Structure formats: C-alpha cells, structure tokens
Amino acid sequence: MKKDLRILIIDDDDFDRKIYKRLLSKIPDHQFTIEEANTSRMGFSLLAKTIPDCILLDNNLPDINGLDFMVQLKGDYPSMDIPVIMLTGQGSEEIASEAISKGVSDYLMKGEVNENNLGRAIISAVHKKELQKEIAEKNQKLGLANTQLEKEQHELIDLYHVMSHELKTPVASINTFVQVMLDGATGPLNEKQQEYLNYIAQSCNQLRVYIDSLFEMSRLDTGKIKLTKKPEKIDELFKKVIMETLASASKKNITIDFKIEDQLPLADLDEIRILQVLINLVMNAICFTKEGGKIFLAAEKDHDANFIRVSVQDNGPGIPHAEYEKIFTRLYQTAKKNDSCGGLGLGLSIAKGFVDLHGGKIWVESELGVGSKFIFTVPAVS
C-alpha cells in the first residue's frame, strides 16, 4: 500500500516545478498530493490552510530568499517542525551550512536532482519528523508518569511518617499494661495467662521494630537523618553487635565470631547508624542460618585506602544472582524468605541508606546452598 504524503512546492520557475512533480511521480511506494506556490507569500497563504508533510523550497524566490523564508516559517509556526528540502541553482558549502542551521532538513542542487536523491531526502526528512514526534509524545508520557510516581512516593513517605507516629503510642500502652500484669500488679496469674501475656509482649516488641523501620525509612527519604561521625574501632562495634544479637543466636545454637585485620585504621562513622546496619545484617543472617550454624564478621582494608571493608557471612541457603540488586530495594522480599523471620522488607533498604550517607557502598556475594556474605564499606580515618 502506497503512503500518501502532502508536498508543498514553492518555486517561481514553472519548468522546475514540473520537473519536481515528474520526479515525485517516479518515487516508488509513495503517492504525493502536490500544491504549488511561486512566491513566499502564496506559500504562506497555502500553509495557513493546510500543513504539508514536506516543503520543497527554492532558495531564490522573487520576494524573499530561502533563508529568510525559514526564519519566518519558524516564527509563524514555532510548534510545527515542518521538514524543508531547499533547492538552489547556485550554492556553496557556506550557504548549505547556514540553511541547515536555520532548520532546513536537506539541501540539493537543482542540476543534480533526480528521483533517487529527491525521494531519499523527502522520505528521510518525513521519517525524522515522525520519529521526533513519537519521541516527544513518549517523553511527555514519561514526564507524566514520573510526576505520578513522585506524587505516590511523597504519599508513601507521608504514610510511613503517620503510621510510625500514630502506632507508637498504642503499642507502647499495650506493652506497658502487659508488663504490669506480668509483674503481678493486677493479681496472680496462672501459667496459661503468663504464656499468652508473654506472647503479646513479644508481638508488641516485633511491632515496635516494624514501626521503627517505617520511621527510619521516612527520615531517610526526607533527608532528616544527620550523621554524627567520630573515629571508632571496628572490633568494639563487633563486640556490641554480638551482645545485642546473642540471645537470638543462642535460640538456634548459632555461633558468632569475628576477625579484624592487623593494623586496621579507625573508622570515621556514626556509631549508632553503623550498629543498626550490622545488627540488621546479623539478624538477617541468624534468620536464614540453620540450627547450629555459624556467622562470621570480618573487617579489613578496602582496595580504596580511604575505606574499610566490613562483612557479615552466613551459611544459609544463599541468594539467587538475579536478586542481588533487588534485595536492597524497599519492601522487597527474597524468594527464599524464611516464613519464621517476618519483616517488612525495609531492613536492607535502610542499611543501604545509612551506608550511602557515609559515602560507602553495600553489596552481596552469595552461592546457593553455601551461604551469603553481605559487604559494605565505611570511611577510614586518614
């Protein structure tokens, strides 16, 4: 099926216009509807009625030259990128260059025009315009989609913030009353009542962890977290992490050990935030490590002398390579998630946020059936 294109020929030479029409009739796979004008004024009069797919423009019109025509065309139709093929009997590279700079799609010498180069010039110019239009439409859609995504992100941040604040008070109240009852202030409790109340207390503590995660995520998103950095010994951080996670590890008979490279420099970091990163990684390791397994912490100089490399290694099920990047995005749950671990899928995202604030990087190395090693870098004191 032939493609129909509307062509406007603006040339004061009747013979030249006839040649162009004859050449156009020979171009395969295209059918041309042609309008003619012998002056720029007549050309603009026709443009006011119908916008063509392409203009064949003589550079030497009786009332205006082609370059001035292009200036007026862009002024009158700024939003219409109409392809223009300029034709001239006499020209130079300088004129051709200036014509292109004024928006001309192509530049042909009249004595060299044939159905091949004329057809190629027109089809190429029209195709380019169509591509530009398609790209502009896609960019507009992407812009609208991006605006919508930004709006949804702000709404999600607001939701995190509201939830973390509004839920803290009732959860704290429940936990307080449970502890009062467990302490016997409301009277003696039988064994079953104590069991249920302990379960409620554990659930409250877990819920508090979730709320804190939401709160930290909202603060990261809004840039409200400011680091308080000072020189710290990594081995002291490791000892604190082990103390914090020892009870959870003991329940599964998991051992936690660590090794520090000799002459390791002090780290320049916010102790509270990096402790959160390490505790999160160790608790994840405990979650995925089988009964009687091992978790190993290590710290060494990074390839970049300005950083220290810290790692947490387990002997759990491992992580598929396709999930290496995804696991650090918020709300993502790995396909091998242990149902007993729970969680909102925010821990690793928060850890990445804290490491990023320190100017470091975090990543994972893993082998299915062998285990995973989470690695991150923190600045070294120079």
Secondary structure, 3 states (H helix, E strand, C coil): CCEEEEEEEECCCHHHHHHHHHHHHHCCCEEEEEEEECCHHHHHHHHCCCCCCEEEEECECCCCEHHHHHHHHHHHCCCCCCCEEEEECCCCHHHHHHHHHCCCCEEEEHHHCCHHHHHHHHHHHHHHHHHHHHHHHHHHHHHHHHHHHHHHHHHHHHHHHHHHHHHHHHHHHHHHHHHHHHCCCCCCCCHHHHHHHHHHHHHHHHHHHHHHHHHHHHHHHCCCCCCCCEEECHHHHHHHHHHHHHHHHHHCCCEEEEEECCCCCCEEECHHHHHHHHHHHHHHHHHHCCCCCEEEEEEEECCCCCEEEEEEEECCCCCCHHHCCHHHCCCCCCCCCCCCCCCCCCHHHHHHHHHHHCCCCEEEEEECCCEEEEEEEEEECC
